[in-house]
Amino acid sequence: MGYDTVAKTDPESVIDEEWGGMWFLKDGLGTEELGISVLELEPDGKGMEHDETDSGQEEVYYVVAGTIDIELSDADETVTLEADEAIRLDATETRQIHNRSDERAKLVLVGAPL
């Protein structure tokens, strides 16, 4: 078959429901070099601070709904993104996503190569 489908809720969320949810879709889609995830953050929720130096993976974050702040430790900068905006991050850039708004935020996270 030349395609695969997956629903966001097919895999279990890897973060506690009180903070939102994060679903890794890579396995369900059978991708070999592309990671794709959906992240939803409740108000005051935040993602894990990390970089992708070990994997060499660059990432793109696309905001579907809400407003998020991305703290870039290495650049000593915070980037704010709203719905329909995106950012590309080098593998070596340390980042942490925050939802400082009063609405739930939803993002699609894409990374390659794995």
Protein Blocks (a to p, Z undefined) as FASTA:
>chain_A
ZZdcddfklpccfbdfklopaddfklmnopakbccddddddehiacddddfklnopacdd
ddfbdcdddddfklopacdddehiacdddfklccddddfbfbdcddddddddZZ
